Amino acid sequence: MILLFSSRILCYESNLVFIKKMSEALNALGEETRIIELDNDWEKELSEIPYGKYKALIDFNSLLPRMENDDGSPYLDGFDAPFFNYVVDHPMYHHPGITRKIKNNNVLCVDTCHVKYIKDNYPDIKKCVYLPLTGEAPLNETDFSKRKYEILVMATMTDENLIYNDIMKFPKEYQTYMKDICELMMENPYTTQEDVVKAYIKNEGLDVSNKDFPLFMNNICMADKLARYRRREKFVTSLIKEDLPVTLVGNGWENTLKAIPSKRINYVGDVGFNVSYTVMANSKMLVNLSPEFHGGVHDRVYSAMSAGCAVVTDHNDEVEKEFDIGQNIVTYDRGDVFDFTEKVAEVYENAHRMHMIGEEAKKYHKKYDTWEQRMIKFLDLLL
């Protein structure tokens, strides 16, 4: 049996959708699964799961490595099974869990750069593998010409003032570090977060050893968050200024839209994760703004492709390696907002090409990127 845990709720409850899809795919492949959603009474819920031999345990951005038994031993060590922590953000955000010494601790990543980061900084991790998440083809797909939404952008925004409020809770030296590092991340859009920070440590002469580096990264993670939302706002603002017909899904955009009003922006706000599949199935085009991925593909890209959307996403080596750029996907330069708006406009203004890209994307997803195909790769890790 494979146990699928939910120890925390991710953005828009996405992990609950992921574990359901994974369970269904594993069941279709002949595997027995159990979904365990942990609520408030963790101690009771965990105690009801019998220790013993299992094929695998999986959780997303897991809190389970931090759990201990009454004798102080790691909770997960009571299982005779490999534990896979599916880390769907940069690992710096999840250092406290990743660094815990667990007997059979493994990590799944959605970015090849994250895999390297884990291997470079966490020698106790037994296995770390790139395994991007994927999307789900809609049950009912609207005819392309009749789709309600022209250009769909799905992205959450967090106001800078709120992030600064969190930064101000840190000691003054770390407040300086984070503000400086954020600026460097903005100036170096093609450089991974860890390489930006390493250069900063060296240039400032900070006393941070290789052993202490992952903890330092965890302590300055708000710099990454600030840079992410600054860049996201900059790129969405460019679409507004181009006066393109954009449907914006995700919370936190009120202040941005007040500053740059546009009659062609349809601001939807929050939708549930399952509902997002329906929205994509009713959209002609998806513009993806990844959360600072440098070597991976966000799950919304796969979801949109499965729905026959023409996807425009940021370019990185993994996107180039996997897809046929210009045929089933279009990429833009993540460091050039002018290239971004130009690529979006070019695709949108050629309705026939937009449709053809969506059709090719749908074929590609069905052939290579279903949940069953992902779970076949996961099961191969257990051999």
C-alpha positions in Angstrom: 0.0 0.0 0.0 1.1 3.6 -0.7 0.1 6.2 1.9 -0.7 9.7 0.5 -0.6 12.4 3.3 -1.8 15.9 3.5 0.0 17.4 6.5 -0.5 21.0 5.4 -2.8 22.8 3.0 -1.0 24.3 0.0 -2.2 27.3 -2.0 -5.8 26.9 -3.2 -5.7 23.4 -1.6 -3.8 22.2 -4.6 -2.2 19.3 -2.8 -5.6 17.8 -2.0 -6.2 17.7 -5.8 -2.7 16.3 -6.5 -3.0 13.4 -4.0 -6.5 12.5 -5.3 -5.2 12.4 -8.9 -2.1 10.4 -7.8 -4.2 8.0 -5.9 -6.5 7.4 -8.9 -3.6 6.9 -11.3 -1.8 4.5 -8.9 -5.1 2.5 -8.4 -5.4 2.3 -12.2 -1.9 0.9 -12.3 -2.9 -1.8 -9.7 -1.5 -0.2 -6.6 -3.5 0.1 -3.3 -3.5 3.6 -1.8 -4.8 5.4 1.2 -5.3 9.2 1.5 -4.7 10.6 4.9 -5.8 14.3 5.4 -4.5 15.5 8.8 -6.7 18.1 10.5 -6.5 19.6 14.0 -6.1 16.4 16.1 -2.8 15.3 14.6 -1.7 13.1 17.5 -4.9 11.0 17.4 -5.0 10.8 13.6 -1.3 9.7 13.3 -1.7 7.2 16.1 -4.5 5.5 14.1 -2.1 4.7 11.2 -0.5 1.4 12.0 3.3 1.2 11.7 4.6 -1.6 9.4 5.7 -2.2 5.9 4.4 0.0 3.1 5.4 0.5 -0.5 5.9 4.2 0.0 4.7 7.3 1.9 4.2 10.7 0.1 3.4 14.1 1.3 3.7 17.7 -0.1 5.9 20.3 1.5 5.7 17.9 4.4 5.6 18.7 8.1 5.8 15.0 8.9 9.7 14.9 9.3 9.3 17.3 12.2 6.9 14.9 14.0 8.3 12.9 16.9 7.1 9.9 19.0 6.9 10.2 22.8 10.4 8.8 23.1 11.8 11.6 20.8 12.3 9.3 17.8 11.2 10.6 14.4 7.6 9.6 13.6 8.4 8.5 10.1 11.1 6.1 11.3 8.4 3.8 12.6 7.5 2.9 9.0 9.3 0.3 6.9 8.9 2.3 3.7 10.6 5.1 1.8 9.2 8.5 2.5 8.9 11.0 -0.4 8.6 14.7 0.4 7.2 16.3 -2.7 8.7 19.8 -2.4 6.9 22.1 -4.8 8.6 25.4 -3.9 12.3 26.2 -3.7 13.7 23.9 -1.0 14.9 26.9 1.0 11.4 27.4 2.3 11.3 23.9 3.8 14.8 23.5 5.3 13.5 22.6 8.8 11.8 19.5 7.5 14.4 18.5 4.8 17.3 18.7 7.2 15.8 16.3 9.8 17.5 12.9 9.8 15.0 10.3 8.7 16.1 6.7 7.9 14.6 6.6 4.4 14.2 10.3 3.5 13.7 11.1 -0.2 12.7 14.3 -2.1 10.7 14.8 -5.3 11.2 18.2 -7.0 9.5 20.2 -9.7 12.6 22.0 -10.8 16.0 20.4 -11.8 17.8 23.3 -10.1 16.0 22.3 -6.9 17.3 18.8 -7.3 20.9 20.1 -7.5 20.3 22.3 -4.5 19.1 19.3 -2.4 22.0 17.2 -3.5 24.5 19.9 -2.8 23.2 20.8 0.6 21.5 17.8 2.2 23.8 14.7 2.1 21.4 12.7 4.3 18.7 12.7 1.6 18.7 9.2 0.1 17.2 10.0 -3.3 16.2 13.3 -4.9 14.5 13.2 -8.3 12.9 15.7 -10.7 9.3 14.7 -11.2 7.1 17.6 -12.3 3.4 17.5 -11.5 0.9 17.5 -14.2 -2.6 18.6 -15.1 -5.9 17.0 -15.8 -7.8 17.0 -19.1 -11.2 18.6 -18.6 -14.3 16.4 -18.7 -16.1 18.9 -21.0 -14.0 21.0 -23.3 -15.5 24.0 -25.0 -15.0 24.5 -28.7 -12.0 26.7 -29.2 -13.9 29.4 -31.1 -16.6 29.6 -28.4 -14.3 29.9 -25.4 -15.2 32.7 -23.0 -11.7 33.8 -22.0 -9.1 35.1 -24.5 -5.9 35.4 -22.5 -5.9 33.8 -19.1 -3.4 34.6 -16.4 -3.5 32.6 -13.2 -1.3 34.1 -10.5 -1.5 35.2 -6.9 -0.2 38.5 -5.8 1.1 39.6 -2.4 1.4 43.3 -1.6 5.0 44.4 -1.0 4.0 46.1 2.3 2.8 42.8 3.7 6.1 41.1 2.7 8.0 44.0 4.3 6.0 43.6 7.5 7.3 40.0 7.7 10.8 41.1 6.9 10.8 43.7 9.7 10.3 40.8 12.2 13.9 39.7 11.5 17.0 41.1 13.1 18.2 44.3 11.4 21.2 42.6 9.7 18.8 40.1 8.1 16.5 42.9 7.0 19.4 44.4 5.1 20.4 41.0 3.7 16.9 40.4 2.3 16.5 43.8 0.8 19.9 43.6 -0.9 19.4 40.1 -2.1 16.0 40.9 -3.5 17.5 43.7 -5.6 20.2 41.3 -6.9 17.6 38.7 -7.8 15.8 41.4 -9.8 19.0 42.4 -11.5 20.0 38.8 -12.3 16.8 37.1 -13.6 18.7 34.1 -15.2 20.6 33.2 -12.0 19.3 30.8 -9.5 18.4 32.1 -6.0 21.2 30.1 -4.4 23.9 31.4 -6.8 22.7 35.0 -6.2 23.0 34.4 -2.4 26.4 32.8 -2.7 27.8 35.8 -4.7 26.3 38.1 -2.0 27.9 36.2 0.8 31.3 36.4 -0.9 31.0 40.0 -1.9 29.9 41.1 1.6 32.4 38.9 3.4 29.7 37.2 5.5 30.7 34.4 7.8 28.5 31.6 6.3 30.1 28.2 5.9 28.9 25.6 3.4 27.3 23.7 6.3 25.4 26.8 7.4 24.4 27.9 3.9 21.0 26.1 3.7 20.0 27.6 7.0 21.0 31.1 5.8 18.9 30.5 2.7 16.0 29.6 4.8 16.5 32.8 6.9 16.5 35.0 3.8 13.7 33.3 1.9 11.5 36.5 2.1 13.9 38.0 -0.4 12.9 35.4 -2.9 9.2 36.0 -2.2 9.6 39.8 -2.6 11.5 39.4 -5.9 8.8 36.9 -7.2 5.9 39.3 -6.6 7.8 42.3 -7.9 8.5 40.5 -11.2 5.0 39.1 -11.4 3.5 42.5 -11.0 5.8 44.0 -13.5 4.9 41.5 -16.2 1.1 41.6 -15.5 1.3 45.4 -15.6 2.9 45.2 -19.0 -0.1 43.2 -20.3 -2.5 45.8 -18.9 -0.7 48.6 -20.6 -0.8 46.7 -23.9 -4.6 46.8 -23.5 -4.9 43.1 -24.2 -8.1 41.2 -23.2 -6.8 39.5 -20.0 -8.8 37.4 -17.5 -6.8 37.5 -14.2 -7.4 34.7 -11.7 -5.8 34.8 -8.3 -6.1 36.9 -5.2 -4.3 40.1 -4.2 -4.4 42.2 -7.4 -6.8 44.9 -6.2 -4.1 47.6 -5.6 -2.3 46.9 -8.9 -5.6 47.2 -10.8 -6.5 50.4 -9.0 -3.2 52.0 -10.0 -3.6 51.0 -13.7 -7.3 50.7 -14.5 -8.3 49.0 -17.7 -11.7 48.0 -19.2 -10.1 45.0 -20.9 -9.1 43.3 -17.6 -11.5 40.8 -16.3 -10.5 40.3 -12.6 -12.0 37.1 -11.3 -10.1 36.7 -8.0 -9.9 33.4 -6.2 -11.2 30.1 -7.7 -10.8 26.7 -6.2 -8.1 24.5 -7.7 -10.6 22.1 -9.3 -12.5 25.1 -10.7 -9.2 26.3 -12.3 -9.4 23.3 -14.7 -12.8 24.4 -15.9 -11.5 28.0 -16.4 -8.6 26.7 -18.5 -11.0 24.6 -20.6 -12.9 27.8 -21.4 -9.7 29.8 -22.3 -7.9 30.2 -25.6 -4.5 31.0 -24.2 -2.7 30.8 -20.9 0.2 33.1 -19.9 2.3 31.4 -17.2 4.3 33.4 -14.7 6.3 30.7 -12.8 7.3 31.2 -9.2 11.0 31.7 -10.0 11.6 28.3 -11.6 14.9 28.1 -13.4 14.8 24.5 -14.6 11.2 23.2 -14.4 7.7 23.3 -15.6 4.7 24.5 -13.4 1.7 22.2 -13.2 -0.6 24.9 -14.7 1.4 24.7 -17.9 0.5 21.0 -18.2 -3.1 21.6 -17.1 -3.6 24.3 -19.8 -2.0 22.1 -22.4 -4.3 19.3 -21.6 -7.2 21.7 -22.1 -6.0 22.7 -25.6 -4.8 26.2 -24.5 -2.0 27.9 -26.3 0.6 28.3 -23.5 3.1 31.1 -23.3 5.6 30.5 -20.5 9.1 31.6 -19.4 12.0 29.9 -21.1 14.4 27.6 -19.3 16.4 24.5 -20.2 13.8 22.0 -19.1 11.1 23.7 -21.1 13.3 23.6 -24.2 14.3 20.0 -23.5 10.7 18.7 -23.2 8.6 20.7 -25.6 8.7 21.7 -29.3 8.9 25.5 -28.9 6.8 27.3 -31.4 4.7 24.2 -32.1 3.1 23.1 -28.9 4.3 25.9 -26.6 5.7 29.5 -26.9 8.4 30.8 -24.6 9.5 34.3 -23.6 12.6 35.7 -22.1 12.1 35.9 -18.3 14.4 38.9 -18.1 12.8 41.0 -20.8 9.4 42.4 -20.2 9.2 43.7 -23.8 9.9 40.2 -25.2 7.2 38.9 -22.9 4.5 41.3 -24.1 5.6 40.9 -27.7 5.3 37.1 -27.6 1.9 37.2 -25.9 0.6 39.7 -28.5 2.0 37.7 -31.4 0.2 34.6 -30.4 -3.0 36.3 -29.6 -3.2 38.2 -32.8 -2.9 35.1 -34.9 -6.1 33.2 -34.1 -5.3 30.2 -36.4 -1.8 29.8 -34.9 -3.1 30.1 -31.4 -5.6 27.3 -32.0 -3.0 25.1 -33.7 -0.6 25.5 -30.7 -3.4 24.5 -28.4 -4.2 21.4 -30.4 -0.6 20.3 -30.6 -0.3 20.9 -26.8 -3.3 18.7 -26.1 -1.9 15.8 -28.2 1.5 16.1 -26.5 0.0 16.1 -23.0 -2.1 13.0 -23.7 0.9 11.2 -25.1 3.5 12.1 -22.5 2.2 13.9 -19.4 -0.9 12.2 -17.9 -1.0 11.3 -14.2 -0.6 7.7 -15.0 2.6 8.3 -16.9 3.9 10.4 -13.9 3.0 7.6 -11.5 4.8 5.0 -13.7 7.9 7.1 -13.3 7.3 7.3 -9.5 6.9 3.5 -9.2 10.2 3.0 -11.1 11.9 4.9 -8.2 10.8 2.1 -5.9 12.5 -0.7 -7.8 
